[in-house]
Every structure is written in structure tokens, then in C-alpha cells.
Amino acid sequence: MAESAVPSPVPPQPAGPQVGIAVQYRLGPNDVLRIMQARTSANQGNTVNVGDVCAATVVRNWGSSANLKVQIDGNDVDLWVTSMSEGEGPYTWSYLPGEVT
């Protein structure tokens, strides 16, 4: 008779945002440059500026920082940003207003 497998315990998630939640991300100068360089006649969207707040999804939690997929207002592909910290200035993310952290 085969032994039943014992499931391994799930390691706790590091402190920080949970993978899959929506957050707000503030564009920095290099983000704006990357977006503008990627736009062609086929990829168009509204103007982006440093400090613009965009919707983003947490795709990886590193504890003190997170990787995000940022949604751009246009038919662009999403912007992938890595190792971003929670904060209030450019290159930072924050929880949605009223979101429990």
C-alpha cells in the first residue's frame, strides 16, 4: 500500500503587498521615457508625465519592495517595473484609498 503524501507547509508571504492586488503606481522620469520610446504609430495613448498615478498589479513581493505590471492609458503593453517601494513620490506604489494593508 502506498504511503499518503503529506503536504508541505506553505511558507508565509513576506511583509508587503500580496501578489495579485491592485495598487497605485507613480511614474518616474525613466518610466515616461520608456513609454514614449515604445510608442509608435500603432501604439498610441494619452500623454504621460512624471508623477502620473497609474493602476498596477503586484506580480512579485520581495518584502520591502515589489514588482508591478503598470497599466498605461492607451493601447500600449503594460509597463513592468521592478523592486519598487511603497511611498508617495515618483517610482513608488501605494495601496488604493481605503484598502486595508
Secondary structure, DSSP 8 states (H G I E B T S, - for coil): --------------SS--TT-EEEEE--HHHHHHHHHH--SSS-B----TT-EEEEEEEEE-SS-EEEEE--SBS---EEEEEEEESSSTTEEEE-TT---
